[in-house]
Amino acid sequence: MGESRSRHRRRHRARSVALSALAAVVVLVAATGGVALWRTETYDDNIERIVGALPSNRASAEADPGENWLLVGSDLRGDATVGKWRSGESGSDVIILLHMPEDSERAFAVSFPRDAWVEVPGHGNAKINDAYRQGGPRLLVRTVEELSGVAIDHFAALDFHGFERMVDALGGVTLDLPHAIHDPTNGWHWPAGENHMDGEEALRFVRERKGLSGSDIDRVERQQVFLNAMAEKAAESDLASDPQRLDRLLTAASESMAVDDQADAATLRAAALRLLDTGPERMTFATLAVTEPAWIDGRNVLRLDESVNDGLFEALEEDRLQAYIDKHGLANDAERLG
């Protein structure tokens, strides 16, 4: 009985909302869409294009009538001139499938825990993060397509240095925590109630996991709570009347972004405007269901609940994703944090 309850709690944590730094960028750009047209070409020139990010062999995935973006928050920080991915060095702290159904005002963001144990094409079983670390965007896209059966239309990545700069450009973000969070590993503490964070502290908050009971899943919850607050501040701030602050925000975002070479300025703007029309009230965030943590080859991994997730991807292709998420309780549990 105790083991059953423990497993249920772990699955419940996995069913929380997740929003990556890159998804926040898209939301931020959408929130300010139409007010920075005078700098559109400059921002677009700042964005790195990744040649060959999308695999040529798409036999494992079926195209659906909507649009699917694979979004990655990369933990490679430093000189942006060397690119957003280097073999063996670039990890993916956050992986999200952003689905925008055709002829619908809804949008869905499905998070893949970085410790999820999956089949990586040509490499056997490994953490899904290893696909990005070893093979970059192309291998990660192939892994997600073979796992889900969903065809990825575009890829985008954000280096976390850009996330830090974006928070600072907003003047920091105030987060209202339902209860105190303490990380005994590093001695970091955030009391219950309002906590104002600058970019450096925000990055610490969303990335730290060593002191958390649920490790990767608990960190996903931190990311969701903070980044939703970040997007709300951008939407509520009168950025249109402060062109210098708006320019700092969009410069930080664009200089830290990379997209597939098929995503031109028109593609990015169309996605941003689509999300602007969607609005936060019609955007649903969910995380793939997991069964329980496991130790494999000396590594702590998360096993995915294939029966639940296979149904989720099928529901995505058949345009009934919201009903499926509601039925299986995969959506937000924002009150649990830390």
SENUBA-431474 format. One record per residue (C-alpha): residue in one letter; x, y, z. Coordinates in nm, 3 decimals, m for minus. Layout:
BEGIN
ROVEX  resn        X        Y        Z
ROVEX     A        X        Y        Z
...
END
This chain:
BEGIN
ROVEX  resn        X        Y        Z
ROVEX     M    0.000    0.000    0.000
ROVEX     G    0.282    0.243    0.096
ROVEX     E    0.467    0.168   m0.229
ROVEX     S    0.145    0.224   m0.428
ROVEX     R    0.092    0.565   m0.264
ROVEX     S    0.455    0.659   m0.325
ROVEX     R    0.427    0.564   m0.692
ROVEX     H    0.105    0.764   m0.722
ROVEX     R    0.274    1.073   m0.573
ROVEX     R    0.564    1.041   m0.818
ROVEX     R    0.321    1.012   m1.109
ROVEX     H    0.123    1.309   m0.978
ROVEX     R    0.439    1.522   m0.969
ROVEX     A    0.514    1.421   m1.327
ROVEX     R    0.174    1.549   m1.438
ROVEX     S    0.257    1.911   m1.364
ROVEX     V    0.282    2.199   m1.607
ROVEX     A    0.619    2.265   m1.770
ROVEX     L    0.725    2.575   m1.960
ROVEX     S    1.079    2.611   m2.090
ROVEX     A    1.288    2.922   m2.121
ROVEX     L    1.250    2.899   m2.497
ROVEX     A    0.872    2.873   m2.475
ROVEX     A    0.886    3.184   m2.258
ROVEX     V    1.079    3.359   m2.534
ROVEX     V    0.806    3.279   m2.786
ROVEX     V    0.540    3.402   m2.543
ROVEX     L    0.739    3.718   m2.472
ROVEX     V    0.784    3.793   m2.840
ROVEX     A    0.415    3.727   m2.896
ROVEX     A    0.323    3.954   m2.606
ROVEX     T    0.520    4.237   m2.763
ROVEX     G    0.434    4.151   m3.124
ROVEX     G    0.360    4.443   m3.350
ROVEX     V    0.543    4.701   m3.138
ROVEX     A    0.897    4.630   m3.249
ROVEX     L    0.861    4.615   m3.625
ROVEX     W    1.129    4.879   m3.664
ROVEX     R    1.389    4.628   m3.543
ROVEX     T    1.251    4.308   m3.697
ROVEX     E    1.537    4.258   m3.944
ROVEX     T    1.798    4.315   m3.675
ROVEX     Y    1.640    4.063   m3.439
ROVEX     D    1.608    3.809   m3.719
ROVEX     D    1.974    3.854   m3.815
ROVEX     N    2.068    3.782   m3.453
ROVEX     I    1.902    3.440   m3.460
ROVEX     E    2.132    3.153   m3.557
ROVEX     R    2.009    2.915   m3.829
ROVEX     I    2.100    2.547   m3.782
ROVEX     V    2.160    2.367   m4.111
ROVEX     G    2.027    2.010   m4.109
ROVEX     A    1.843    2.041   m3.776
ROVEX     L    1.549    1.846   m3.919
ROVEX     P    1.619    1.487   m4.031
ROVEX     S    1.558    1.390   m4.391
ROVEX     N    1.414    1.047   m4.303
ROVEX     R    1.068    1.109   m4.154
ROVEX     A    0.929    0.757   m4.200
ROVEX     S    0.871    0.715   m3.826
ROVEX     A    0.647    1.022   m3.794
ROVEX     E    0.319    1.123   m3.948
ROVEX     A    0.238    1.482   m4.034
ROVEX     D   m0.073    1.622   m3.867
ROVEX     P   m0.271    1.924   m3.984
ROVEX     G   m0.131    2.144   m3.708
ROVEX     E    0.216    2.289   m3.652
ROVEX     N    0.473    2.129   m3.418
ROVEX     W    0.783    2.295   m3.275
ROVEX     L    1.047    2.115   m3.069
ROVEX     L    1.176    2.368   m2.814
ROVEX     V    1.499    2.322   m2.618
ROVEX     G    1.657    2.516   m2.335
ROVEX     S    2.031    2.450   m2.371
ROVEX     D    2.279    2.448   m2.085
ROVEX     L    2.573    2.551   m2.306
ROVEX     R    2.659    2.899   m2.184
ROVEX     G    2.927    3.139   m2.297
ROVEX     D    3.040    3.271   m2.634
ROVEX     A    2.733    3.290   m2.857
ROVEX     T    2.950    3.306   m3.167
ROVEX     V    3.036    2.936   m3.144
ROVEX     G    2.674    2.825   m3.180
ROVEX     K    2.410    2.686   m2.947
ROVEX     W    2.529    2.324   m2.964
ROVEX     R    2.867    2.151   m2.948
ROVEX     S    2.904    1.774   m2.953
ROVEX     G    2.946    1.628   m2.606
ROVEX     E    2.908    1.966   m2.436
ROVEX     S    2.554    2.092   m2.493
ROVEX     G    2.282    1.944   m2.276
ROVEX     S    1.911    2.019   m2.288
ROVEX     D    1.775    2.121   m1.949
ROVEX     V    1.428    2.158   m2.101
ROVEX     I    1.262    1.979   m2.395
ROVEX     I    0.910    2.076   m2.503
ROVEX     L    0.686    1.981   m2.793
ROVEX     L    0.475    2.287   m2.878
ROVEX     H    0.164    2.186   m3.075
ROVEX     M   m0.061    2.441   m3.244
ROVEX     P   m0.366    2.263   m3.392
ROVEX     E   m0.503    2.369   m3.726
ROVEX     D   m0.815    2.588   m3.722
ROVEX     S   m0.803    2.624   m3.344
ROVEX     E   m0.719    2.904   m3.103
ROVEX     R   m0.563    2.660   m2.856
ROVEX     A   m0.197    2.562   m2.814
ROVEX     F   m0.031    2.282   m2.616
ROVEX     A    0.317    2.250   m2.464
ROVEX     V    0.417    1.894   m2.369
ROVEX     S    0.735    1.862   m2.164
ROVEX     F    0.979    1.568   m2.191
ROVEX     P    1.175    1.518   m1.865
ROVEX     R    1.546    1.534   m1.950
ROVEX     D    1.608    1.211   m1.754
ROVEX     A    1.343    1.015   m1.948
ROVEX     W    1.481    0.674   m2.051
ROVEX     V    1.412    0.634   m2.424
ROVEX     E    1.535    0.466   m2.741
ROVEX     V    1.785    0.697   m2.913
ROVEX     P    1.819    0.600   m3.282
ROVEX     G    2.158    0.440   m3.345
ROVEX     H    2.260    0.464   m2.979
ROVEX     G    2.033    0.223   m2.793
ROVEX     N    1.856    0.321   m2.471
ROVEX     A    1.968    0.642   m2.303
ROVEX     K    1.840    0.954   m2.136
ROVEX     I    1.664    1.177   m2.387
ROVEX     N    1.907    1.453   m2.293
ROVEX     D    2.191    1.236   m2.427
ROVEX     A    2.037    1.252   m2.774
ROVEX     Y    2.089    1.627   m2.782
ROVEX     R    2.429    1.615   m2.613
ROVEX     Q    2.571    1.361   m2.859
ROVEX     G    2.384    1.428   m3.182
ROVEX     G    2.248    1.780   m3.152
ROVEX     P    1.911    1.898   m3.285
ROVEX     R    1.892    1.639   m3.563
ROVEX     L    1.927    1.337   m3.334
ROVEX     L    1.695    1.485   m3.072
ROVEX     V    1.427    1.551   m3.335
ROVEX     R    1.462    1.192   m3.462
ROVEX     T    1.436    1.060   m3.106
ROVEX     V    1.120    1.258   m3.032
ROVEX     E    0.964    1.164   m3.365
ROVEX     E    1.028    0.794   m3.316
ROVEX     L    0.906    0.809   m2.956
ROVEX     S    0.589    1.002   m3.034
ROVEX     G    0.513    0.932   m3.399
ROVEX     V    0.458    1.308   m3.435
ROVEX     A    0.636    1.494   m3.717
ROVEX     I    0.835    1.798   m3.602
ROVEX     D    0.795    2.100   m3.832
ROVEX     H    1.051    2.329   m3.669
ROVEX     F    1.324    2.328   m3.404
ROVEX     A    1.430    2.615   m3.177
ROVEX     A    1.681    2.642   m2.891
ROVEX     L    1.769    2.906   m2.635
ROVEX     D    2.100    2.930   m2.451
ROVEX     F    2.037    2.997   m2.082
ROVEX     H    2.263    3.302   m2.082
ROVEX     G    1.988    3.467   m2.286
ROVEX     F    1.729    3.371   m2.024
ROVEX     E    1.933    3.548   m1.757
ROVEX     R    1.964    3.862   m1.970
ROVEX     M    1.592    3.860   m2.046
ROVEX     V    1.499    3.853   m1.677
ROVEX     D    1.732    4.146   m1.612
ROVEX     A    1.585    4.336   m1.909
ROVEX     L    1.242    4.298   m1.744
ROVEX     G    1.379    4.444   m1.422
ROVEX     G    1.363    4.108   m1.250
ROVEX     V    1.057    3.897   m1.171
ROVEX     T    0.863    3.864   m0.846
ROVEX     L    0.751    3.511   m0.764
ROVEX     D    0.482    3.432   m0.504
ROVEX     L    0.574    3.091   m0.359
ROVEX     P    0.303    2.883   m0.186
ROVEX     H    0.562    2.764    0.067
ROVEX     A    0.930    2.802    0.145
ROVEX     I    1.189    2.620   m0.068
ROVEX     H    1.525    2.520    0.080
ROVEX     D    1.813    2.359   m0.107
ROVEX     P    2.038    2.199    0.156
ROVEX     T    2.301    2.106   m0.102
ROVEX     N    2.393    2.466   m0.178
ROVEX     G    2.234    2.644    0.117
ROVEX     W    1.990    2.837   m0.103
ROVEX     H    1.658    2.938    0.053
ROVEX     W    1.346    3.108   m0.081
ROVEX     P    1.081    3.193    0.183
ROVEX     A    0.709    3.154    0.131
ROVEX     G    0.545    3.459   m0.023
ROVEX     E    0.692    3.710   m0.264
ROVEX     N    1.053    3.669   m0.381
ROVEX     H    1.204    3.917   m0.626
ROVEX     M    1.475    3.760   m0.844
ROVEX     D    1.722    3.905   m1.088
ROVEX     G    1.854    3.702   m1.382
ROVEX     E    2.132    3.525   m1.193
ROVEX     E    1.909    3.414   m0.908
ROVEX     A    1.630    3.318   m1.147
ROVEX     L    1.864    3.090   m1.340
ROVEX     R    1.969    2.927   m1.013
ROVEX     F    1.605    2.880   m0.916
ROVEX     V    1.493    2.710   m1.238
ROVEX     R    1.800    2.489   m1.287
ROVEX     E    1.894    2.360   m0.940
ROVEX     R    1.777    2.006   m0.864
ROVEX     K    2.034    1.838   m0.636
ROVEX     G    1.851    1.937   m0.321
ROVEX     L    1.506    1.839   m0.448
ROVEX     S    1.322    1.522   m0.350
ROVEX     G    1.185    1.465   m0.699
ROVEX     S    1.497    1.580   m0.885
ROVEX     D    1.413    1.638   m1.253
ROVEX     I    1.035    1.646   m1.206
ROVEX     D    1.052    1.897   m0.919
ROVEX     R    1.277    2.118   m1.128
ROVEX     V    1.020    2.108   m1.409
ROVEX     E    0.766    2.247   m1.163
ROVEX     R    1.003    2.527   m1.062
ROVEX     Q    1.051    2.619   m1.427
ROVEX     Q    0.677    2.629   m1.486
ROVEX     V    0.601    2.857   m1.193
ROVEX     F    0.883    3.101   m1.258
ROVEX     L    0.852    3.120   m1.635
ROVEX     N    0.478    3.169   m1.623
ROVEX     A    0.542    3.463   m1.388
ROVEX     M    0.804    3.590   m1.630
ROVEX     A    0.567    3.576   m1.926
ROVEX     E    0.294    3.746   m1.722
ROVEX     K    0.527    4.031   m1.627
ROVEX     A    0.620    4.085   m1.991
ROVEX     A    0.253    4.086   m2.090
ROVEX     E    0.158    4.325   m1.809
ROVEX     S    0.452    4.562   m1.853
ROVEX     D    0.398    4.857   m2.082
ROVEX     L    0.695    4.764   m2.300
ROVEX     A    0.552    4.944   m2.600
ROVEX     S    0.604    5.276   m2.423
ROVEX     D    0.963    5.190   m2.327
ROVEX     P    1.143    5.108   m2.655
ROVEX     Q    1.486    5.084   m2.491
ROVEX     R    1.374    4.818   m2.241
ROVEX     L    1.184    4.635   m2.514
ROVEX     D    1.493    4.641   m2.733
ROVEX     R    1.709    4.497   m2.453
ROVEX     L    1.458    4.217   m2.400
ROVEX     L    1.425    4.118   m2.766
ROVEX     T    1.798    4.159   m2.832
ROVEX     A    1.878    3.925   m2.542
ROVEX     A    1.625    3.672   m2.671
ROVEX     S    1.726    3.684   m3.037
ROVEX     E    2.102    3.676   m2.972
ROVEX     S    2.058    3.357   m2.769
ROVEX     M    1.821    3.177   m3.005
ROVEX     A    1.885    2.922   m3.277
ROVEX     V    1.627    2.772   m3.513
ROVEX     D    1.623    2.526   m3.802
ROVEX     D    1.726    2.674   m4.136
ROVEX     Q    1.371    2.641   m4.273
ROVEX     A    1.232    2.883   m4.013
ROVEX     D    1.259    3.225   m4.173
ROVEX     A    1.143    3.557   m4.029
ROVEX     A    0.790    3.508   m4.164
ROVEX     T    0.769    3.164   m3.997
ROVEX     L    0.878    3.301   m3.660
ROVEX     R    0.644    3.596   m3.678
ROVEX     A    0.351    3.374   m3.777
ROVEX     A    0.417    3.150   m3.474
ROVEX     A    0.443    3.451   m3.243
ROVEX     L    0.120    3.603   m3.374
ROVEX     R   m0.053    3.266   m3.341
ROVEX     L    0.046    3.250   m2.973
ROVEX     L   m0.058    3.611   m2.925
ROVEX     D   m0.404    3.522   m3.055
ROVEX     T   m0.410    3.212   m2.834
ROVEX     G   m0.333    3.396   m2.512
ROVEX     P   m0.235    3.229   m2.182
ROVEX     E   m0.594    3.131   m2.101
ROVEX     R   m0.613    2.899   m2.404
ROVEX     M   m0.266    2.749   m2.370
ROVEX     T   m0.232    2.414   m2.194
ROVEX     F    0.095    2.284   m2.047
ROVEX     A    0.156    1.920   m1.954
ROVEX     T    0.439    1.678   m1.881
ROVEX     L    0.477    1.322   m2.010
ROVEX     A    0.360    1.068   m1.753
ROVEX     V    0.629    0.866   m1.575
ROVEX     T    0.595    0.549   m1.369
ROVEX     E    0.888    0.561   m1.128
ROVEX     P    1.257    0.652   m1.108
ROVEX     A    1.507    0.374   m1.172
ROVEX     W    1.882    0.311   m1.161
ROVEX     I    2.020    0.184   m1.491
ROVEX     D    2.394    0.142   m1.551
ROVEX     G    2.463    0.358   m1.246
ROVEX     R    2.240    0.642   m1.367
ROVEX     N    1.920    0.777   m1.214
ROVEX     V    1.656    0.778   m1.490
ROVEX     L    1.280    0.818   m1.529
ROVEX     R    1.075    0.546   m1.695
ROVEX     L    0.792    0.681   m1.909
ROVEX     D    0.438    0.548   m1.879
ROVEX     E    0.403    0.425   m2.237
ROVEX     S    0.033    0.342   m2.215
ROVEX     V   m0.059    0.695   m2.109
ROVEX     N    0.187    0.873   m2.337
ROVEX     D    0.104    0.670   m2.648
ROVEX     G   m0.256    0.773   m2.602
ROVEX     L   m0.151    1.135   m2.558
ROVEX     F    0.036    1.146   m2.889
ROVEX     E   m0.253    0.972   m3.063
ROVEX     A   m0.489    1.230   m2.920
ROVEX     L   m0.261    1.508   m3.047
ROVEX     E   m0.279    1.375   m3.402
ROVEX     E   m0.657    1.334   m3.380
ROVEX     D   m0.716    1.685   m3.240
ROVEX     R   m0.858    1.572   m2.906
ROVEX     L   m0.556    1.651   m2.689
ROVEX     Q   m0.734    1.876   m2.438
ROVEX     A   m0.991    1.609   m2.355
ROVEX     Y   m0.717    1.348   m2.312
ROVEX     I   m0.508    1.570   m2.084
ROVEX     D   m0.814    1.644   m1.870
ROVEX     K   m0.912    1.276   m1.852
ROVEX     H   m0.569    1.157   m1.740
ROVEX     G   m0.485    1.448   m1.511
ROVEX     L   m0.173    1.550   m1.702
ROVEX     A   m0.219    1.924   m1.661
ROVEX     N   m0.095    2.175   m1.406
ROVEX     D   m0.056    2.112   m1.035
ROVEX     A    0.106    2.449   m0.968
ROVEX     E    0.044    2.446   m0.593
ROVEX     R    0.309    2.177   m0.547
ROVEX     L    0.653    2.329   m0.575
ROVEX     G    0.993    2.236   m0.435
END
